[in-house]
């Protein structure tokens, strides 16, 4: 009788992801952690309408050599979603809470990985504490007018008068839009796990979420107004920068990725055959680029 092949069990190691929850200024904040505690720190800041869960496939690939912290903002994922009457949902406040978490964890130096809403959160932290930022990684986190896709013209009308354009917000949080943030433009839709957007839409459908997300969409106008200040910070500090950008993202289009080289001429820019969540299709390629980039930085 032939013997049955078997695989040795995978040992537990410092690369194993763990899940935590702490209180920051009265708000419960959830975060994922992985990698050796004595390794350089990489903070991953997620996008809309997701959470730190969006990095699930990327974290194990990076945690072999880096200490990863991936928080959920208030109102997202497993963090508390306080009533807007008690917590003001602005990007200033999300950044303040996220920075409070990093300080509570005692993180004095770190690199930042920014995606989507992680851009405005991360830039606010960088402007407040430039001395802490060792390197910058950007995936479809926009800081330039030329990176805004066509839909932002409609959103600009919403900013002028939200009550006159309820259809803009309704579309923004619709099931169709939630799916298309992942799949739009892809020539390989079979690679996408539909649980990703059905879970995101289920979160958007929770009581109170529309009030939270409409406040943040309205506040996003202040991010666009802050682009010149963010660009000036990049020109002044010129952090080592890696851009790994999904080029068929209809929301934050490819020129937004290229534009980082205008202010950080030595930025390494890769426009990938991927969408708004580029690791949905290119996680191995992105991990290889990130590891090679971080390995080149001083420790």
N, C-alpha and C positions, 0 to 999 in steps of 0.2 A: 504494500500500500504506500503510495507516495506521501511524503510528509507535507504538511501544510506550511506554506511560507507565512511568516508573521513579521510585523514591524515592531522594533523596539519602541517603548513608550517615549514620547518627547519629554525631556526633563524640564522641570520648572526652572526658570532662570530670571535674571534681571530684566529680560526683554518681555516678560509676561505683563500684559496690561492689567492694571488694577483700577478700581472705581471708588471715588471719594466724594464727600460732601462736607463743606464747611459753611460757616455763617459769616457773611461780609456785610457789615452795617445792617444787620437784621434780616438779610436776604440769604436763603439757602442757595449756595452755588455748587453745582456738580462739576467734577472734572475727571478726565481720564489721565492716567499716569503710566509711563512705561520706560524701560531702559535703565541703565546703571545710574545710581544716584550721584556718582562722582564724575559722570561724563558731562560735556557741555550741554547746556539746556536749549531746547527748541520748543517754543510756545506756538501752538497751532490754533488759529482763530478762524472759526467757521463762518459760513454764509447763511443766507436766507433760502428757504425756510427750515433749514436743517439744524444740526447740532454737532457736537464733537463726534457723534457717530459717523458723520460723513468721512472721517479719516480712518475708519476701522481697517480698511485694507492697506492703508499706507503706514499706519503706526508700527505694525510688526516689522516692516521692512527697514524702518529708520531706527528702531529701538535697539538694534544690535550694537550701535555705537554712540547713541545720543540719549539724553534724558528728556523725555517728551512730557509736556503738560498741555492738555487740550480741554479748555473749559467750555461750558454752556453758558451763554448770557442769560440774565433774567428774562423770563418769558419764552425761553427756548429749551428744548430737550428736557433733561431731568432737573434743571434748576427751577427754583420757585418762579411763579408768574404772579407777582403781587398785583393787586388791583391798581389800575392807573391813578386812582385817587390817593394812593399811598406811595407809589413809585412812579416817577416821571419817566416815560419811555422816550428818551432822546439818545442819540449816539454819544453825547457828552456823558450821560449817566451810565450807559452800558460800559464805556471806557473806564469811568471812575470805579465801577464795581469790579471790572476785570483787573484793573491795576491793583485794587485793594486785595484781590485774591493773590496776585503775584507777590505782593509785599508780605502778605500773611504767610506765604510759603517760603519767604526769605530769599527770593531770587534776586540777586544783584546784577547778574549778567545773563543775557540770553539772546538768541536769534529769534526772529519772528517769521512765521509762515502765515501770510494773509490770503484769505479768499473772500470775495464778495463783501458782505457786511464786516468781515474781519479787517477790511481795508480801513474804513473810517474808525473802527475801534482801535486798530493797531497804530494808525498815524497819530491819533490823539495821545496814546501812550508814548510813542516815540518823541513827539514834540515836548512832552512833559519831562521825559527822562532819557535824553539822547545818550547819556553816559552809560546806560545799561544795554544798549542795542549793539550787538556784535556783528550781525549780518541780517539780511532781509531776503525772504523768498516770497514771490508774488505769483498767485494763480488767479487770474480773472478778478483781481481786486483793483478797481479803476481809480485813477487819480488825474485823468486828463479828459478834456472835452471831446477829443477825437475818439475816445474809447466808448462813448455813449452810443448805443444802437438806436434804431428808429423809434422804438417804443418809448424812449425817454421824452420825445416831443409831446406825446399824450400825457405822460406823467407830469410834465411841466405845466400843462393846463390844469391838472389836478392841484398842483401846488398853488396856483393862482386863486382857485376857488374850489376846495374839495366838495362842498355841497352841490355844486353845479355839475360835477363829474363823478357821480357814484359808480358809474360803469367802469371807470379806470381801476378803482380799488377792487371791485368785484372780479374783474378779469385777473388782477394781480394775484389774488388768493384762490383762483378757480382750480378745479381738478386738472383741467386741460393745461393751464399754465404751469402747474406744479410738475406734471409729467414732462412738458416740453423744455423745462429748464435743464433736464437731463438729456433728452433724446433729440431735440431739434437739430437738424442738420446732419445727424449721424448716418453714415452708410452701413452701420452695423448695429441696428436696433436690437438684434438678438443677444447682444452682449450685456444688455441692461437688465438688472433685477427689478421687476415692477414693485416689489415690496418697498423699495426706496421711496418712490413718490406716493404710494398709497399710505405709508406711514407718515410721511410729511403732511399729506392732505388731512389725515386723521388728526394730526396735531393742530393744524390750522382751523379745524372744525370744532375744537374744544371751546367751551364757554369762555368768553372774555378775550379770545385770541384776535377777533376782528378789531376790537378797540385797541389792543396792543399794537397790532401790525399796521393799522391805519395811522397811528401816531408816529410810528417809525418811518413809514413811507412819506408822510408829510414832512418829517424832520430831515429826510434825505436831501432836501434842497440845500440845507446848510453844509452838507458834505461837498456838493458841487461848488458852492461858494468858497469852500476851503481849499479847493484844488491849488490855487496859487501859493497859499501858505505851505501846503505839503510839498509842492515842487521846490519852493525856496529852501525848505529843510533838507531835501535830497541834495540840492546843489551845494549847500553849506557843508553837510556832513559826509556826503558820498559814501554811504555804507556799502560794503560788499553786497551786491545784489544779483540774485538769480530770478529770472522771470520764466515760468513754465506755464504757458497760456493756451487754453483751448481755443483754436482759431475760428471754429464755427459757432461760437457762442453768439446768439443774436442780441444779447443784452449788453455785454461788454465785449466789443468787437476787437479784432486783432490789432488795429493801430494803437489801442490803449496799452497793449503790451510793449510794442516797439517804442512807444513814447518815453519809457523809463530811461532809455539811453540818452535822451536829450539832456537830462539832469544828472544822470550817473553814467558818463560815457563808457566806463568799463563794465557796465552791467552786462551780464550774460543773458541773452534773450533766446528762448526757444518757443516758436509757435507750433503747437502740436495738432495733429489730426484728432481733435477732441472738442467737446463742448464746454458748457459752463462749469461742470464738475469734471475737470479733465482726467482725474484718476479713475473715473468710471470706465474709461477705455485704455488709459495709458499709465496705470499705476506702477508697473515695473520700470518703465522708462523714466517716469518722474522720480521714483525712488533712487535710481542709479544717478540721475543728474543731481539730486539734492545731496546724496552722500558724497559724490565727487566734489561738489562745490563746498560743502561744509568741511570736508577733510583738508581742503586747501587753506582754511582760515586759521589764524593763530589761536592757540588754546590758552 
